[in-house]
Amino acid sequence: MRRDIDVGMAAGEVEPRFGTELATQVTTLLNEVDGGAAVDLPRRVARLRALMAGRAPGEVSPGRAAGLSALLAEIPVRP
């Protein structure tokens, strides 16, 4: 997902401020998981989904938003 955000920003499909915020949250989550920290994955994924859902018009192109949302949907979480 981080790569897709970076590619989207480079291609002008993700507004830099929004992309940076989203990338920071994704990177933080990945670093915590990789570091063995106890992570409330369902809550964190829900936060990422809410960020995507609450984006303003023009912050992410429709195609890139669909791709990022699909990546989030692939994360196996239980409520």
Stockholm file with secondary structure:
# STOCKHOLM 1.0

chainA/1-79         MRRDIDVGMAAGEVEPRFGTELATQVTTLLNEVDGGAAVDLPRRVARLRALMAGRAPGEVSPGRAAGLSALLAEIPVRP
#=GR chainA/1-79 SS CHHHHHHHHHTTSBCHHHHHHHHHHHHHHHHHHHTTCCCCHHHHHHHHHHHHHTCCTTSBCHHHHHHHHHHHHTSCCCC
#=GC SS_cons        CHHHHHHHHHTTSBCHHHHHHHHHHHHHHHHHHHTTCCCCHHHHHHHHHHHHHTCCTTSBCHHHHHHHHHHHHTSCCCC
//
